[in-house]
Amino acid sequence: MTTTDHPEGISVPNDAWIRGGSKTQAYISPWYVTTIKHRDFDDQQGELAEALVTDAVEALHNYIPRTSV
């Protein structure tokens, strides 16, 4: 997540927060993937609605090369 509005970023509306939230407008950058560290579980920002997470994952697929089996 970021507070920077990028052209292909996904806006996180206030009502998408199930728990927690952001004092500043937040965005998901679906092209930026990272691993979750143990320390991240101690300081969580919140929880997002499943529909918004699904949209972000679907957008991520546009950045991942598709392979044939």
C-alpha positions as CSV (number, residue, x, y, z in Angstrom):
1,M,0.0,0.0,0.0
2,T,1.0,3.6,-0.6
3,T,-0.3,7.1,-0.3
4,T,0.9,7.9,-3.7
5,D,-1.7,7.9,-6.5
6,H,-0.1,6.1,-9.5
7,P,-1.9,5.8,-12.8
8,E,-2.6,2.1,-12.4
9,G,-2.9,2.1,-8.7
10,I,-6.2,0.9,-7.0
11,S,-7.8,3.4,-4.7
12,V,-8.8,2.1,-1.3
13,P,-12.1,3.8,-0.3
14,N,-12.8,4.3,3.4
15,D,-15.7,1.7,3.3
16,A,-13.3,-1.0,2.0
17,W,-11.6,-1.1,5.5
18,I,-13.1,-3.9,7.5
19,R,-10.8,-3.2,10.4
20,G,-8.2,-0.4,10.9
21,G,-7.8,2.2,8.2
22,S,-5.7,5.1,6.9
23,K,-5.8,8.7,7.9
24,T,-4.6,9.5,4.4
25,Q,-6.0,8.3,1.1
26,A,-4.4,4.9,0.4
27,Y,-3.7,3.0,-2.8
28,I,-2.8,-0.5,-3.7
29,S,0.1,-0.9,-6.2
30,P,-0.7,-4.3,-7.8
31,W,2.7,-4.4,-9.6
32,Y,4.6,-4.3,-6.3
33,V,4.8,-7.7,-4.6
34,T,6.6,-8.4,-1.3
35,T,6.9,-11.1,1.3
36,I,5.3,-10.7,4.6
37,K,7.7,-10.6,7.5
38,H,6.9,-11.8,11.0
39,R,7.2,-8.2,12.4
40,D,4.5,-7.2,10.0
41,F,2.0,-9.2,12.0
42,D,2.7,-7.1,15.1
43,D,1.9,-3.8,13.5
44,Q,-1.0,-4.3,11.1
45,Q,-2.7,-1.3,9.5
46,G,-6.0,-3.1,9.1
47,E,-8.0,-5.5,7.0
48,L,-9.5,-4.8,3.6
49,A,-12.8,-6.1,2.0
50,E,-12.4,-9.4,0.1
51,A,-13.7,-7.8,-3.1
52,L,-11.0,-5.1,-3.1
53,V,-8.3,-7.7,-2.5
54,T,-9.7,-9.9,-5.3
55,D,-9.5,-6.8,-7.6
56,A,-5.9,-6.2,-6.6
57,V,-4.9,-9.9,-7.2
58,E,-6.6,-9.9,-10.6
59,A,-4.7,-6.7,-11.5
60,L,-1.4,-8.3,-10.3
61,H,-1.9,-11.0,-13.0
62,N,-1.4,-8.4,-15.6
63,Y,2.2,-7.9,-14.4
64,I,3.1,-11.6,-14.1
65,P,4.3,-13.4,-17.3
66,R,2.0,-16.2,-18.3
67,T,3.6,-19.6,-19.0
68,S,2.3,-22.6,-20.8
69,V,2.5,-26.1,-19.3
